[in-house]
């Protein structure tokens, strides 16, 4: 089935946040802090206001009123305190974008600067244990005696891995267009992964009742988590529009997006593993060190996948956080699981070599019967099937286990494997389905961020109604529609699809309209460990002359429940794996320790994979249906593709070169530094 929105996208008719035709629109441009910590002494907008076409300057000098419980990252101009370099400290509103940007450069901001601290380290004196980690999980868990388990191990590893700051960099910049009507109701066209949640946040920030706010995001040009929560541009557009009495549009530049739209926290991860003579784990410890801002505590769930993956009688996972003078990190595709599984799966590879075991076989021998941390039964778990199928398809049996010996001219050849996992959650959702003239209209406030949500929901509804998908029309992306959770956490299809199924069932009983609210149904869900699983295989070529790394082949095999639409699923799997390739070899945002903020600020410096980098990427899946999860028997697929990919590539680089690089990204410079 082709995407239902495919035609409007390829013909340019799909409307994104910055493109809605609104008359008499003005433009806002943000002024950002040039210090990493301190106070704003004075904001002088005189020179900006003297320029023709400038309508207003917003700053702490005459701060617009916001709610006292606003998120500190969204409480624009409410304080003179500067928490990080790049924080929005003022804004100019003008008749055109060009005037607004030029006038913003004329705004003078004087500061009292303080000494700042932006460096994460595993021995930072400010480290502490947060109570919970995202989304609301225990920060630390323990069963058994890890030290005793390591002491009796036949072989063990104690290794530390590092991942850098990573930025989401969706194709569509963060943008918002806000206007107020004569009755004081606010309309915001926003780049949002969840309009229901965004409406609630904007209303709370502005001190308005939710029914007085409408958020529209009919098309979103990618997000990868960066649009999962409301960002400052939406609040700024609303404030500016109220001040000048006109609709106001703001589009962040690519450089500004590096400062105020979130990022993946850097991590330092220590993993200790022990294994007995039969290749079974005796202990597993995974500790993660991360950063957050002084404004908001955000603790990523980095070590939590180690609570899911392998049968170890002694298991300890934990997190330590330090509040630095940086912007607040946030969600980025598979938050927690992605960097956490990089460390765990790299350590498992090191353990396999230490114990003289095949890396696939080590994982198979330690596959648990129940979830190791909770003891809950799995709704389904086919990791072994993924590993076996992947090994067969990849030709793993022909692999020489000795690292650094296969060579073609200057190129060293290596292969690697890693497992992947991601939770399969669903949240309460509402939906309404009506019929007219033989067709059906499905309405809910879901979001399509490029994943094909309209298409898959149409297929789900058509299956229940027993009609062709072409007769089903899906309306989403508007907070005035029935409430729905955001597109994130790989829970969109499971959450929205359940509501659509129930609404369609009600329509078939009623004949005219079906409404559903799945809150009570989800409360009654059985206590199960709910996860998707997969196995990633990689082949790399490493130049012994230049250190260049080429990924000549990537294979992902997934157990993700019933695949509702094969074309959409393949696209998501391949996209995730390609993003994992970027994480392994290219992506890195360098923090400026001298001045604060980030040194990489555009796509000329922050490299993402191009088509030529992903030479042969293949995704397949096992035939799996998990009817205990939801009516579709499906699991989320948007994020599991990225999980495990970086580890598989890193393990392949070790197999090719005989050297282990434990800090991402793996660059030619790091390869060349290993040469004798």
Order of alpha helices (4+ residues) and beta strands (2+ residues): alpha-beta-beta-alpha-beta-beta-beta-alpha-beta-beta-beta-beta-alpha-beta-beta-beta-alpha-beta-alpha-beta-alpha-beta-beta-beta-alpha-alpha-alpha-beta-beta-beta-beta-alpha-beta-alpha-beta-alpha-beta-beta-alpha-beta-alpha-alpha
